[in-house]
């Protein structure tokens, strides 16, 4: 079957942007008469067929794909980020369609419904997917943005936080409070962001020549959900933990409390994201603040730029986070570093 001619094909042939082609074919302002005639002539020569009204409306739909395992019924950082995406896309007169991705579909490389039904013109993938699934999406979707993760070598745009620097800030803060025995809570190879935050923690520990024991690195999840953590025995327990996210920190506090420990009196805890759960936790969780609104704004800016310039260089845009000190850390006077 012959492939349908798209706006991108016409834009390439005329050495202009998709937006300019769209305006010219719709007889909208902002295009010179000379260029307008050229675009219409090239479109006719290529055999371009004007979409029907329903299809034109479809082109204004932006899909947001979120793995079901990242959706907490009580709210999550991703819900906040999704809400900001909806608001930001609305300002651009774009509609947002959300779809949750079940683990079985990801494992079997089954595309989302809004992709197979051709209901979207671009896709924002929110939350880590396997490399193979992200590759499949890139092959099926004209414009793909990875949000809060990246896939090395995949030629798509991505928006991430600087997890490496964030993990370093968290570990450095605990060290400044006198902690030397510091562990890390997070399944390091589950997502790129967890691994980056772990590497930042590692840097801070190495800089101070502090020991890092294998039993201090605690797995917090499997492919589907959070799991019960396996903490070391009392003799080998660290005095503090850097957690890969606020939810992991919240779960750690509850589990440690059930084991007879007090936070922060016995063990200090820090998280990452600064979303609602860090405030409702008792104690409130010292964390890294991620500006979800700015993250959504940068994502939409990147998406629009990609639509307007499909042949531009793919980039990974990084957002810095700030340390927010709350109540989950106490100093260790006997270990204080002057």
C-alpha positions, 0 to 999 in steps of 0.5 A: 500500500502506498504511504499517504503524503503528510505535511512533513513530506510537503514541508521537506520538499518546500524546505519549510516547516509543518506549521507553514504548510498547514497555514498555506493549505488552509489559506491562513495568514502568515505565509507569503503568496509566493510560498503559498502557491509553491506549497499548494503546487508541491502538495498536488504534485505529491498527491496530498489528500486533504484530511476530513474534518474528523481527521483534522481534529484528530491531529490536535490530540496529544497522547500521554502514556503512563505505566499503570505501576506508577499510578497511585490511587492516592495521588502521585508526582506523575498525576501532578505532572499530568495535570500541568501537561493538560493545562499547558497543552490547553493553552496551545489549543491541543487536546490531551488523551491519557492511557495507562499501560499495563505491564503485560502490554509492555512486556509483549510490546503491544502498542497503546490503543490511541496509537493503533487507532491513530487518534494522536499526532504526538506522544508524551511517554511519562515514566520509565518504559523498557528500552524495547518498548520505547523503541517500538513507540518511536517507530509507530509515533511521528513525534515522541517525547520521553518525560522523566526518563531517557533511553541511551541511543534512542533518537527522541527528545527527553526531559529529565531532572538532574538526578545525579546532582540531586542524589549528590545533594541529598547524600552531602546534606546527610554527611553535613549532619554528621552521618557516615553510615549512609545507605541507598533505597532504590532498585538501581536498574529499574529506571534511569532516574533511580540509577542517576540518583544512586550515582550522585549518592555514590559520588558523595560517599566516595569523596569522603572516603566512606564505606558503602556496604552491599547490604546498605543498598536496598531494593524497593520495587520489582517490575510491577510495584513496590516491595517489602524492603530487606534491611540489614540487621541491627549491628549493620544498620546505617544511620541514614538512607537516601531514597530514590523518591518520596514514596520510597522514603514514606514506605521506608519510614513505615517499615522501619517504624514497624521494626522498632526504629524511630525516624529521625531519632534512630535513622534519618531519611531523605526522599526526592520529588517534594510531592504531597506524600512528603508533607503528609508523612510523619515526620515530613520528608527532607527532599529534592523539589522538582518543579512539575509545572516548569517540567510540563512547560518545557515538555510542551515547548520541546514538543512544539519545537519538534513539530515545527522542526522535525529534522532538528537535533534531538536533545535531552533537557535537564532540570535542576532540583533544590534541597528542601529541608523538613523533619526527617533528618537529625544530626549525629553529634558523635560523627559530625564532620567539621 
